[in-house]
Amino acid sequence: MARVASTSSAVGLPRFRPSSFQSHHQTPRFVNLSFHFQKKNHGLHRIICRNNPNPVDSAAAEEKPLAEPDSEVNGTAAAETTSSTGAGFPEYPDKSFNRRLAVVSTLGAVGLFLSARLDFGGVSLKDLSAAALPYEEALSNGKPTVVEFYADWCEVCRELAPDVYKVEQQYKDRVNFVMLNVDNTKWEQELDEFGVEGIPHFAFLDGEGNEEGNVVGRLPRQYLLENVDALARGEATVPHARVVGQYSSASDRKVRPVVDPRSHG
């Protein structure tokens, strides 16, 4: 018992007093920890972000990053636009460009048409046919005659039209010029009589309607000119009686019925 008493006195535990606990009891106080926590954090946030102690420089530093991204984007866009423009990519054409292009195209087409007409002397087969003398009249007026068998679809005939026109204008007072369209069934007998197998076929007749010679196809104008000159001078023969060049086959003719029996076309 003495050992136990000495041990308890050495520890010195206070006695429990219920009365003193109850007399000193107070109502617990609630502290707004969130306010202190926010305030504390706010202070830490300012201490951490405030690298520059100078407030003016700090404000400029805070505003600068906000302006730099826009400037960088604008600079990048300008650089891309400049690079794309400098790379040579064409811009989309506007209405004025399309209008100018249409005018230039129209002028070009007109120029090609006029140049083609000038190359052909501005004379077509229809022009020659309209100015030609009817076949029956040519055989009855006592003049020598040049009979051309042709077709509207004949390319060689169209090419030689200016040469025929020039020779005709030179000798039309002394020589008859007749145009017979091989597509017209009216001239079936004449096709057989003159042995037309290719066109253009030029038959040279004296004043009595007798054939002195013929030339067929694409030939120099001199051939036609010399033969017509021989007819105009009343010679018995022509210098080029049987000459054949490049021609269109008469078997390709597009036969059509006769509309006007007096038509020589």
JOSUL-V518351 format. One line per field, one symbol per residue. burial: # if it has 24 or more other ideal C-beta (glycine too) atoms within 12 Angstrom, else .. Layout:
BEGIN
burial->???
END
This chain:
BEGIN
burial->.......................................................................................................................#..###..##..####..##...##########.#.##########.##..##..##########.##..##..#.#.##########.#.#########.#.##########.....#.#..#.#.##.#..#..........##
END
